Amino acid sequence: MSALPSKYIPVEYSVVGVAAFLLAALRHNDTVSMLWDRVKHDARVRTFDRFANALTILFAGRVIMMEKGVLRVDAGSEPSL
């Protein structure tokens, strides 16, 4: 598994691509389990390891955070209009 896309790994199948997909799939009041149940059948995600690695990138980059067991997009990372 590659974190970054390469000549042989398309963006959508890299961990960064999966992280972008998870961010787009994240809904209001989602827990980790709820998000996993919704995306686990997608070919881009495939395994829980890939799912966990993508969430780790989002947490490490402070794009998402967890509040009382619920995943939230970090308000500091949202673009302002």
N, CA, C and O atoms as a CHARMM CRD file, in Angstrom:
* protein
*
  324
    1    1 MET  N      0.84500  -1.17200   0.00000 PROA 1      0.00000
    2    1 MET  CA     0.00000   0.00000   0.00000 PROA 1      0.00000
    3    1 MET  C      0.88900   1.23400   0.00000 PROA 1      0.00000
    4    1 MET  O      1.87700   1.30800   0.73000 PROA 1      0.00000
    5    2 SER  N      0.52800   2.17900  -0.81500 PROA 2      0.00000
    6    2 SER  CA     1.30600   3.40200  -0.93700 PROA 2      0.00000
    7    2 SER  C      0.49800   4.58900  -0.43300 PROA 2      0.00000
    8    2 SER  O     -0.68900   4.72100  -0.73100 PROA 2      0.00000
    9    3 ALA  N      1.15400   5.44300   0.33000 PROA 3      0.00000
   10    3 ALA  CA     0.47600   6.63700   0.83400 PROA 3      0.00000
   11    3 ALA  C      0.24800   7.63900  -0.28700 PROA 3      0.00000
   12    3 ALA  O     -0.75300   8.35600  -0.30400 PROA 3      0.00000
   13    4 LEU  N      1.18800   7.67600  -1.22000 PROA 4      0.00000
   14    4 LEU  CA     1.09700   8.62500  -2.31700 PROA 4      0.00000
   15    4 LEU  C      0.88100   7.90400  -3.64000 PROA 4      0.00000
   16    4 LEU  O      1.28400   6.75100  -3.79600 PROA 4      0.00000
   17    5 PRO  N      0.24500   8.58100  -4.59000 PROA 5      0.00000
   18    5 PRO  CA     0.06900   7.96300  -5.90700 PROA 5      0.00000
   19    5 PRO  C      1.41800   7.81700  -6.60100 PROA 5      0.00000
   20    5 PRO  O      2.36600   8.54000  -6.29300 PROA 5      0.00000
   21    6 SER  N      1.49400   6.90400  -7.51100 PROA 6      0.00000
   22    6 SER  CA     2.72500   6.68700  -8.26500 PROA 6      0.00000
   23    6 SER  C      2.36000   6.32600  -9.70100 PROA 6      0.00000
   24    6 SER  O      1.20400   6.41400 -10.11500 PROA 6      0.00000
   25    7 LYS  N      3.36100   5.92800 -10.42600 PROA 7      0.00000
   26    7 LYS  CA     3.15300   5.50200 -11.80500 PROA 7      0.00000
   27    7 LYS  C      2.20600   4.30600 -11.87800 PROA 7      0.00000
   28    7 LYS  O      1.46600   4.14800 -12.84900 PROA 7      0.00000
   29    8 TYR  N      2.23600   3.47400 -10.85200 PROA 8      0.00000
   30    8 TYR  CA     1.45200   2.23600 -10.84200 PROA 8      0.00000
   31    8 TYR  C      0.21500   2.30200  -9.95000 PROA 8      0.00000
   32    8 TYR  O     -0.65800   1.43800 -10.04100 PROA 8      0.00000
   33    9 ILE  N      0.13100   3.30800  -9.09800 PROA 9      0.00000
   34    9 ILE  CA    -0.99600   3.43400  -8.16200 PROA 9      0.00000
   35    9 ILE  C     -1.73600   4.73500  -8.44900 PROA 9      0.00000
   36    9 ILE  O     -1.19400   5.81600  -8.22100 PROA 9      0.00000
   37   10 PRO  N     -2.97100   4.64300  -8.94800 PROA 10     0.00000
   38   10 PRO  CA    -3.75600   5.85100  -9.21600 PROA 10     0.00000
   39   10 PRO  C     -4.06500   6.60500  -7.92200 PROA 10     0.00000
   40   10 PRO  O     -4.06400   6.01800  -6.84000 PROA 10     0.00000
   41   11 VAL  N     -4.32300   7.88100  -8.03800 PROA 11     0.00000
   42   11 VAL  CA    -4.59100   8.72700  -6.87600 PROA 11     0.00000
   43   11 VAL  C     -5.70000   8.14400  -6.00600 PROA 11     0.00000
   44   11 VAL  O     -5.55400   8.08900  -4.78500 PROA 11     0.00000
   45   12 GLU  N     -6.78900   7.71400  -6.59900 PROA 12     0.00000
   46   12 GLU  CA    -7.94300   7.25600  -5.82200 PROA 12     0.00000
   47   12 GLU  C     -7.66200   5.98200  -5.02100 PROA 12     0.00000
   48   12 GLU  O     -8.40300   5.66900  -4.09000 PROA 12     0.00000
   49   13 TYR  N     -6.61000   5.24700  -5.36700 PROA 13     0.00000
   50   13 TYR  CA    -6.27200   4.02400  -4.63700 PROA 13     0.00000
   51   13 TYR  C     -5.10100   4.21900  -3.66700 PROA 13     0.00000
   52   13 TYR  O     -4.74100   3.29000  -2.94400 PROA 13     0.00000
   53   14 SER  N     -4.51200   5.40300  -3.64400 PROA 14     0.00000
   54   14 SER  CA    -3.46700   5.70000  -2.66400 PROA 14     0.00000
   55   14 SER  C     -4.14900   6.06300  -1.34500 PROA 14     0.00000
   56   14 SER  O     -5.34600   6.34700  -1.31700 PROA 14     0.00000
   57   15 VAL  N     -3.39300   6.05200  -0.27100 PROA 15     0.00000
   58   15 VAL  CA    -3.97200   6.38000   1.03500 PROA 15     0.00000
   59   15 VAL  C     -4.46000   7.82600   1.04900 PROA 15     0.00000
   60   15 VAL  O     -5.48300   8.13000   1.66200 PROA 15     0.00000
   61   16 VAL  N     -3.74100   8.71000   0.38400 PROA 16     0.00000
   62   16 VAL  CA    -4.17500  10.10700   0.29500 PROA 16     0.00000
   63   16 VAL  C     -5.50400  10.20500  -0.46200 PROA 16     0.00000
   64   16 VAL  O     -6.37800  10.98300  -0.08200 PROA 16     0.00000
   65   17 GLY  N     -5.65300   9.43400  -1.51000 PROA 17     0.00000
   66   17 GLY  CA    -6.91100   9.41300  -2.25600 PROA 17     0.00000
   67   17 GLY  C     -8.05400   8.84500  -1.44700 PROA 17     0.00000
   68   17 GLY  O     -9.17800   9.34400  -1.51200 PROA 17     0.00000
   69   18 VAL  N     -7.77200   7.79500  -0.67800 PROA 18     0.00000
   70   18 VAL  CA    -8.79600   7.21400   0.20300 PROA 18     0.00000
   71   18 VAL  C     -9.18200   8.22500   1.28300 PROA 18     0.00000
   72   18 VAL  O    -10.35400   8.32700   1.64600 PROA 18     0.00000
   73   19 ALA  N     -8.20600   8.96700   1.79400 PROA 19     0.00000
   74   19 ALA  CA    -8.49500   9.99300   2.80400 PROA 19     0.00000
   75   19 ALA  C     -9.43600  11.05800   2.23600 PROA 19     0.00000
   76   19 ALA  O    -10.36500  11.49800   2.91400 PROA 19     0.00000
   77   20 ALA  N     -9.19300  11.46500   1.00000 PROA 20     0.00000
   78   20 ALA  CA   -10.07200  12.44000   0.34700 PROA 20     0.00000
   79   20 ALA  C    -11.47700  11.87000   0.16800 PROA 20     0.00000
   80   20 ALA  O    -12.47000  12.57000   0.36300 PROA 20     0.00000
   81   21 PHE  N    -11.54800  10.59400  -0.20700 PROA 21     0.00000
   82   21 PHE  CA   -12.84400   9.93000  -0.35700 PROA 21     0.00000
   83   21 PHE  C    -13.58500   9.87600   0.98300 PROA 21     0.00000
   84   21 PHE  O    -14.78800  10.13400   1.03400 PROA 21     0.00000
   85   22 LEU  N    -12.87700   9.54400   2.06100 PROA 22     0.00000
   86   22 LEU  CA   -13.51000   9.48400   3.38900 PROA 22     0.00000
   87   22 LEU  C    -13.99800  10.85800   3.82000 PROA 22     0.00000
   88   22 LEU  O    -15.08100  10.98500   4.39100 PROA 22     0.00000
   89   23 LEU  N    -13.21600  11.86600   3.55200 PROA 23     0.00000
   90   23 LEU  CA   -13.63200  13.22200   3.90500 PROA 23     0.00000
   91   23 LEU  C    -14.91000  13.60600   3.17400 PROA 23     0.00000
   92   23 LEU  O    -15.79000  14.24200   3.75500 PROA 23     0.00000
   93   24 ALA  N    -15.01700  13.23000   1.92200 PROA 24     0.00000
   94   24 ALA  CA   -16.22600  13.51800   1.14400 PROA 24     0.00000
   95   24 ALA  C    -17.41000  12.67900   1.62500 PROA 24     0.00000
   96   24 ALA  O    -18.55600  13.12200   1.54300 PROA 24     0.00000
   97   25 ALA  N    -17.14400  11.48100   2.12400 PROA 25     0.00000
   98   25 ALA  CA   -18.21400  10.58400   2.57400 PROA 25     0.00000
   99   25 ALA  C    -18.66900  10.87500   3.99700 PROA 25     0.00000
  100   25 ALA  O    -19.72200  10.39700   4.41900 PROA 25     0.00000
  101   26 LEU  N    -17.88800  11.65200   4.74100 PROA 26     0.00000
  102   26 LEU  CA   -18.20100  11.93500   6.13800 PROA 26     0.00000
  103   26 LEU  C    -19.48300  12.76100   6.25900 PROA 26     0.00000
  104   26 LEU  O    -19.63400  13.79900   5.61500 PROA 26     0.00000
  105   27 ARG  N    -20.38600  12.28400   7.08500 PROA 27     0.00000
  106   27 ARG  CA   -21.65800  12.97500   7.31800 PROA 27     0.00000
  107   27 ARG  C    -21.71100  13.50400   8.74400 PROA 27     0.00000
  108   27 ARG  O    -20.91800  13.11500   9.60100 PROA 27     0.00000
  109   28 HSD  N    -22.64300  14.37700   8.97100 PROA 28     0.00000
  110   28 HSD  CA   -22.84800  14.94300  10.29700 PROA 28     0.00000
  111   28 HSD  C    -23.17100  13.82300  11.29000 PROA 28     0.00000
  112   28 HSD  O    -23.99200  12.95500  10.99400 PROA 28     0.00000
  113   29 ASN  N    -22.54500  13.83300  12.44400 PROA 29     0.00000
  114   29 ASN  CA   -22.75000  12.86200  13.53300 PROA 29     0.00000
  115   29 ASN  C    -22.28000  11.45100  13.20300 PROA 29     0.00000
  116   29 ASN  O    -22.78600  10.49300  13.78700 PROA 29     0.00000
  117   30 ASP  N    -21.33500  11.29500  12.29300 PROA 30     0.00000
  118   30 ASP  CA   -20.76900   9.98400  11.98600 PROA 30     0.00000
  119   30 ASP  C    -19.75800   9.56600  13.04800 PROA 30     0.00000
  120   30 ASP  O    -18.93700  10.36900  13.49200 PROA 30     0.00000
  121   31 THR  N    -19.82900   8.31700  13.44200 PROA 31     0.00000
  122   31 THR  CA   -18.77200   7.72800  14.25700 PROA 31     0.00000
  123   31 THR  C    -17.84000   6.98100  13.30900 PROA 31     0.00000
  124   31 THR  O    -18.13200   6.84600  12.12100 PROA 31     0.00000
  125   32 VAL  N    -16.72400   6.49800  13.83600 PROA 32     0.00000
  126   32 VAL  CA   -15.80200   5.72600  13.00100 PROA 32     0.00000
  127   32 VAL  C    -16.51600   4.49200  12.45900 PROA 32     0.00000
  128   32 VAL  O    -16.36900   4.15200  11.28500 PROA 32     0.00000
  129   33 SER  N    -17.28700   3.82200  13.31300 PROA 33     0.00000
  130   33 SER  CA   -18.00400   2.61000  12.88700 PROA 33     0.00000
  131   33 SER  C    -19.03900   2.89600  11.81300 PROA 33     0.00000
  132   33 SER  O    -19.18700   2.12600  10.86400 PROA 33     0.00000
  133   34 MET  N    -19.75000   3.99500  11.96000 PROA 34     0.00000
  134   34 MET  CA   -20.76700   4.34200  10.96100 PROA 34     0.00000
  135   34 MET  C    -20.12000   4.64000   9.61000 PROA 34     0.00000
  136   34 MET  O    -20.61800   4.21200   8.56900 PROA 34     0.00000
  137   35 LEU  N    -19.01000   5.37400   9.63500 PROA 35     0.00000
  138   35 LEU  CA   -18.31000   5.68200   8.39500 PROA 35     0.00000
  139   35 LEU  C    -17.76200   4.40900   7.75400 PROA 35     0.00000
  140   35 LEU  O    -17.87700   4.22400   6.54200 PROA 35     0.00000
  141   36 TRP  N    -17.16300   3.52800   8.56800 PROA 36     0.00000
  142   36 TRP  CA   -16.63400   2.25900   8.06300 PROA 36     0.00000
  143   36 TRP  C    -17.74100   1.43400   7.41900 PROA 36     0.00000
  144   36 TRP  O    -17.55500   0.90200   6.32500 PROA 36     0.00000
  145   37 ASP  N    -18.89300   1.31900   8.08300 PROA 37     0.00000
  146   37 ASP  CA   -19.99600   0.52900   7.54000 PROA 37     0.00000
  147   37 ASP  C    -20.46600   1.06300   6.18600 PROA 37     0.00000
  148   37 ASP  O    -20.87800   0.28900   5.32100 PROA 37     0.00000
  149   38 ARG  N    -20.40600   2.37300   6.00300 PROA 38     0.00000
  150   38 ARG  CA   -20.87100   2.96400   4.75700 PROA 38     0.00000
  151   38 ARG  C    -19.85900   2.81800   3.61700 PROA 38     0.00000
  152   38 ARG  O    -20.25900   2.69100   2.46000 PROA 38     0.00000
  153   39 VAL  N    -18.55100   2.83300   3.92200 PROA 39     0.00000
  154   39 VAL  CA   -17.54900   2.85800   2.85000 PROA 39     0.00000
  155   39 VAL  C    -16.79800   1.54400   2.64500 PROA 39     0.00000
  156   39 VAL  O    -16.02200   1.43300   1.69600 PROA 39     0.00000
  157   40 LYS  N    -17.00300   0.55800   3.49600 PROA 40     0.00000
  158   40 LYS  CA   -16.18600  -0.66400   3.43200 PROA 40     0.00000
  159   40 LYS  C    -16.36100  -1.46300   2.14300 PROA 40     0.00000
  160   40 LYS  O    -15.49100  -2.26200   1.79900 PROA 40     0.00000
  161   41 HSD  N    -17.44000  -1.27200   1.44100 PROA 41     0.00000
  162   41 HSD  CA   -17.67000  -2.03300   0.21200 PROA 41     0.00000
  163   41 HSD  C    -17.12200  -1.32800  -1.03200 PROA 41     0.00000
  164   41 HSD  O    -17.16700  -1.87600  -2.13300 PROA 41     0.00000
  165   42 ASP  N    -16.61000  -0.12100  -0.84900 PROA 42     0.00000
  166   42 ASP  CA   -16.03400   0.61500  -1.97300 PROA 42     0.00000
  167   42 ASP  C    -14.66900   0.01900  -2.33900 PROA 42     0.00000
  168   42 ASP  O    -13.87200  -0.29100  -1.45300 PROA 42     0.00000
  169   43 ALA  N    -14.40500  -0.13800  -3.60900 PROA 43     0.00000
  170   43 ALA  CA   -13.15400  -0.75700  -4.07500 PROA 43     0.00000
  171   43 ALA  C    -11.92200   0.04500  -3.67300 PROA 43     0.00000
  172   43 ALA  O    -10.83800  -0.51800  -3.52600 PROA 43     0.00000
  173   44 ARG  N    -12.08200   1.35900  -3.49300 PROA 44     0.00000
  174   44 ARG  CA   -10.93700   2.18500  -3.10200 PROA 44     0.00000
  175   44 ARG  C    -10.50400   1.90500  -1.67200 PROA 44     0.00000
  176   44 ARG  O     -9.31500   1.98100  -1.36000 PROA 44     0.00000
  177   45 VAL  N    -11.44200   1.58600  -0.80900 PROA 45     0.00000
  178   45 VAL  CA   -11.13600   1.36800   0.60900 PROA 45     0.00000
  179   45 VAL  C    -10.65400  -0.05700   0.84200 PROA 45     0.00000
  180   45 VAL  O     -9.59600  -0.26000   1.43700 PROA 45     0.00000
  181   46 ARG  N    -11.39300  -1.02000   0.39400 PROA 46     0.00000
  182   46 ARG  CA   -11.07400  -2.45100   0.43800 PROA 46     0.00000
  183   46 ARG  C    -10.85600  -3.04100   1.82300 PROA 46     0.00000
  184   46 ARG  O    -11.54900  -3.99700   2.17200 PROA 46     0.00000
  185   47 THR  N     -9.93100  -2.52600   2.63500 PROA 47     0.00000
  186   47 THR  CA    -9.62700  -3.15600   3.92000 PROA 47     0.00000
  187   47 THR  C     -9.70100  -2.13700   5.04500 PROA 47     0.00000
  188   47 THR  O     -9.62700  -0.92900   4.82000 PROA 47     0.00000
  189   48 PHE  N     -9.85000  -2.65500   6.26800 PROA 48     0.00000
  190   48 PHE  CA    -9.88500  -1.76100   7.42000 PROA 48     0.00000
  191   48 PHE  C     -8.52700  -1.09000   7.61900 PROA 48     0.00000
  192   48 PHE  O     -8.47300   0.03500   8.11600 PROA 48     0.00000
  193   49 ASP  N     -7.44300  -1.74200   7.24900 PROA 49     0.00000
  194   49 ASP  CA    -6.11900  -1.12900   7.37300 PROA 49     0.00000
  195   49 ASP  C     -6.01600   0.13500   6.51700 PROA 49     0.00000
  196   49 ASP  O     -5.50300   1.15800   6.97100 PROA 49     0.00000
  197   50 ARG  N     -6.49700   0.06000   5.30000 PROA 50     0.00000
  198   50 ARG  CA    -6.47000   1.24000   4.42700 PROA 50     0.00000
  199   50 ARG  C     -7.36200   2.34400   4.98900 PROA 50     0.00000
  200   50 ARG  O     -7.00900   3.52300   4.95200 PROA 50     0.00000
  201   51 PHE  N     -8.51400   1.94900   5.50300 PROA 51     0.00000
  202   51 PHE  CA    -9.44100   2.89400   6.12900 PROA 51     0.00000
  203   51 PHE  C     -8.76800   3.58100   7.31400 PROA 51     0.00000
  204   51 PHE  O     -8.81800   4.80500   7.44000 PROA 51     0.00000
  205   52 ALA  N     -8.14000   2.78800   8.18300 PROA 52     0.00000
  206   52 ALA  CA    -7.48100   3.33300   9.37600 PROA 52     0.00000
  207   52 ALA  C     -6.30400   4.23500   9.00100 PROA 52     0.00000
  208   52 ALA  O     -6.10900   5.28300   9.61600 PROA 52     0.00000
  209   53 ASN  N     -5.52500   3.83700   8.00100 PROA 53     0.00000
  210   53 ASN  CA    -4.40500   4.67500   7.56300 PROA 53     0.00000
  211   53 ASN  C     -4.89200   6.00900   7.00000 PROA 53     0.00000
  212   53 ASN  O     -4.28000   7.04800   7.24900 PROA 53     0.00000
  213   54 ALA  N     -5.97100   5.98500   6.25700 PROA 54     0.00000
  214   54 ALA  CA    -6.52400   7.22800   5.70400 PROA 54     0.00000
  215   54 ALA  C     -7.04200   8.12900   6.82100 PROA 54     0.00000
  216   54 ALA  O     -6.84000   9.34300   6.78100 PROA 54     0.00000
  217   55 LEU  N     -7.71000   7.54400   7.81900 PROA 55     0.00000
  218   55 LEU  CA    -8.16900   8.34400   8.95700 PROA 55     0.00000
  219   55 LEU  C     -6.98600   8.91900   9.72800 PROA 55     0.00000
  220   55 LEU  O     -7.04800  10.05200  10.20700 PROA 55     0.00000
  221   56 THR  N     -5.92200   8.15200   9.84900 PROA 56     0.00000
  222   56 THR  CA    -4.72300   8.62800  10.54100 PROA 56     0.00000
  223   56 THR  C     -4.14200   9.85600   9.84900 PROA 56     0.00000
  224   56 THR  O     -3.73200  10.80800  10.51100 PROA 56     0.00000
  225   57 ILE  N     -4.10800   9.83500   8.52300 PROA 57     0.00000
  226   57 ILE  CA    -3.62400  11.00400   7.78100 PROA 57     0.00000
  227   57 ILE  C     -4.51500  12.21300   8.04800 PROA 57     0.00000
  228   57 ILE  O     -4.01800  13.32300   8.23500 PROA 57     0.00000
  229   58 LEU  N     -5.82900  12.00000   8.06600 PROA 58     0.00000
  230   58 LEU  CA    -6.75500  13.10700   8.31600 PROA 58     0.00000
  231   58 LEU  C     -6.61000  13.65100   9.74000 PROA 58     0.00000
  232   58 LEU  O     -6.67000  14.86300   9.94800 PROA 58     0.00000
  233   59 PHE  N     -6.42000  12.76300  10.71900 PROA 59     0.00000
  234   59 PHE  CA    -6.20500  13.19800  12.09700 PROA 59     0.00000
  235   59 PHE  C     -4.87000  13.92600  12.23500 PROA 59     0.00000
  236   59 PHE  O     -4.80300  14.99000  12.85100 PROA 59     0.00000
  237   60 ALA  N     -3.81000  13.35800  11.66600 PROA 60     0.00000
  238   60 ALA  CA    -2.47300  13.94800  11.78300 PROA 60     0.00000
  239   60 ALA  C     -2.41500  15.32500  11.12600 PROA 60     0.00000
  240   60 ALA  O     -1.71700  16.21800  11.60500 PROA 60     0.00000
  241   61 GLY  N     -3.13800  15.48900  10.04800 PROA 61     0.00000
  242   61 GLY  CA    -3.18900  16.77100   9.36000 PROA 61     0.00000
  243   61 GLY  C     -4.18100  17.73300   9.97500 PROA 61     0.00000
  244   61 GLY  O     -4.35900  18.84600   9.48000 PROA 61     0.00000
  245   62 ARG  N     -4.82500  17.32000  11.04200 PROA 62     0.00000
  246   62 ARG  CA    -5.83700  18.11700  11.75300 PROA 62     0.00000
  247   62 ARG  C     -6.97500  18.55700  10.83500 PROA 62     0.00000
  248   62 ARG  O     -7.52700  19.64900  10.96800 PROA 62     0.00000
  249   63 VAL  N     -7.29800  17.67900   9.91100 PROA 63     0.00000
  250   63 VAL  CA    -8.42800  17.93400   9.02100 PROA 63     0.00000
  251   63 VAL  C     -9.71700  17.51100   9.72100 PROA 63     0.00000
  252   63 VAL  O    -10.74800  18.17200   9.59800 PROA 63     0.00000
  253   64 ILE  N     -9.64500  16.39400  10.46000 PROA 64     0.00000
  254   64 ILE  CA   -10.79600  15.94300  11.24100 PROA 64     0.00000
  255   64 ILE  C    -10.38200  15.79300  12.69600 PROA 64     0.00000
  256   64 ILE  O     -9.19700  15.69800  13.01300 PROA 64     0.00000
  257   65 MET  N    -11.37000  15.77400  13.56500 PROA 65     0.00000
  258   65 MET  CA   -11.13900  15.54800  14.98100 PROA 65     0.00000
  259   65 MET  C    -12.29600  14.73300  15.53000 PROA 65     0.00000
  260   65 MET  O    -13.31400  14.55800  14.86000 PROA 65     0.00000
  261   66 MET  N    -12.14100  14.23900  16.73700 PROA 66     0.00000
  262   66 MET  CA   -13.19900  13.45600  17.34900 PROA 66     0.00000
  263   66 MET  C    -13.71200  14.21100  18.56800 PROA 66     0.00000
  264   66 MET  O    -12.94100  14.64500  19.42400 PROA 66     0.00000
  265   67 GLU  N    -15.02000  14.35500  18.62600 PROA 67     0.00000
  266   67 GLU  CA   -15.68200  15.05300  19.71600 PROA 67     0.00000
  267   67 GLU  C    -16.75000  14.14100  20.28900 PROA 67     0.00000
  268   67 GLU  O    -17.77100  13.89800  19.64500 PROA 67     0.00000
  269   68 LYS  N    -16.52500  13.63300  21.49900 PROA 68     0.00000
  270   68 LYS  CA   -17.47900  12.73100  22.16100 PROA 68     0.00000
  271   68 LYS  C    -17.82300  11.53300  21.27500 PROA 68     0.00000
  272   68 LYS  O    -18.98100  11.12300  21.20300 PROA 68     0.00000
  273   69 GLY  N    -16.81900  10.97700  20.60400 PROA 69     0.00000
  274   69 GLY  CA   -17.01300   9.78900  19.78000 PROA 69     0.00000
  275   69 GLY  C    -17.52200  10.05800  18.37300 PROA 69     0.00000
  276   69 GLY  O    -17.71800   9.12200  17.59700 PROA 69     0.00000
  277   70 VAL  N    -17.73800  11.32100  18.03600 PROA 70     0.00000
  278   70 VAL  CA   -18.26200  11.69400  16.71700 PROA 70     0.00000
  279   70 VAL  C    -17.15400  12.38200  15.91800 PROA 70     0.00000
  280   70 VAL  O    -16.46200  13.26100  16.43100 PROA 70     0.00000
  281   71 LEU  N    -16.99400  11.97700  14.67000 PROA 71     0.00000
  282   71 LEU  CA   -16.00300  12.60000  13.79200 PROA 71     0.00000
  283   71 LEU  C    -16.51500  13.95800  13.32300 PROA 71     0.00000
  284   71 LEU  O    -17.67100  14.10400  12.92800 PROA 71     0.00000
  285   72 ARG  N    -15.63100  14.94000  13.37600 PROA 72     0.00000
  286   72 ARG  CA   -15.98100  16.28900  12.92900 PROA 72     0.00000
  287   72 ARG  C    -14.86600  16.82900  12.04900 PROA 72     0.00000
  288   72 ARG  O    -13.68900  16.54500  12.27100 PROA 72     0.00000
  289   73 VAL  N    -15.25100  17.61000  11.04900 PROA 73     0.00000
  290   73 VAL  CA   -14.25900  18.34100  10.26800 PROA 73     0.00000
  291   73 VAL  C    -13.79600  19.48400  11.15100 PROA 73     0.00000
  292   73 VAL  O    -14.61700  20.22100  11.69600 PROA 73     0.00000
  293   74 ASP  N    -12.48000  19.63700  11.29700 PROA 74     0.00000
  294   74 ASP  CA   -11.91800  20.67300  12.15400 PROA 74     0.00000
  295   74 ASP  C    -12.29100  22.03200  11.59500 PROA 74     0.00000
  296   74 ASP  O    -12.04600  22.31500  10.42300 PROA 74     0.00000
  297   75 ALA  N    -12.88600  22.87700  12.43600 PROA 75     0.00000
  298   75 ALA  CA   -13.35600  24.19100  11.99600 PROA 75     0.00000
  299   75 ALA  C    -12.20800  25.05100  11.46300 PROA 75     0.00000
  300   75 ALA  O    -12.42600  25.89700  10.59600 PROA 75     0.00000
  301   76 GLY  N    -11.00200  24.84900  11.96400 PROA 76     0.00000
  302   76 GLY  CA    -9.85400  25.61000  11.50000 PROA 76     0.00000
  303   76 GLY  C     -9.41700  25.25000  10.09200 PROA 76     0.00000
  304   76 GLY  O     -8.71800  26.02900   9.44300 PROA 76     0.00000
  305   77 SER  N     -9.82100  24.07300   9.60800 PROA 77     0.00000
  306   77 SER  CA    -9.39900  23.63100   8.28200 PROA 77     0.00000
  307   77 SER  C    -10.46000  23.90600   7.21600 PROA 77     0.00000
  308   77 SER  O    -10.20800  23.70000   6.02900 PROA 77     0.00000
  309   78 GLU  N    -11.62200  24.35900   7.61800 PROA 78     0.00000
  310   78 GLU  CA   -12.68200  24.64300   6.63700 PROA 78     0.00000
  311   78 GLU  C    -12.40500  25.98300   5.96500 PROA 78     0.00000
  312   78 GLU  O    -12.04900  26.94800   6.64100 PROA 78     0.00000
  313   79 PRO  N    -12.56200  26.05500   4.66100 PROA 79     0.00000
  314   79 PRO  CA   -12.35300  27.33400   3.98700 PROA 79     0.00000
  315   79 PRO  C    -13.46900  28.31500   4.34800 PROA 79     0.00000
  316   79 PRO  O    -14.63600  27.93300   4.43700 PROA 79     0.00000
  317   80 SER  N    -13.10800  29.56300   4.55100 PROA 80     0.00000
  318   80 SER  CA   -14.12200  30.57100   4.88600 PROA 80     0.00000
  319   80 SER  C    -14.49800  31.33000   3.61700 PROA 80     0.00000
  320   80 SER  O    -13.67000  31.53600   2.73000 PROA 80     0.00000
  321   81 LEU  N    -15.73800  31.73400   3.55200 PROA 81     0.00000
  322   81 LEU  CA   -16.22600  32.46300   2.37200 PROA 81     0.00000
  323   81 LEU  C    -16.27200  33.93500   2.63900 PROA 81     0.00000
  324   81 LEU  O    -16.65700  34.71000   1.76300 PROA 81     0.00000
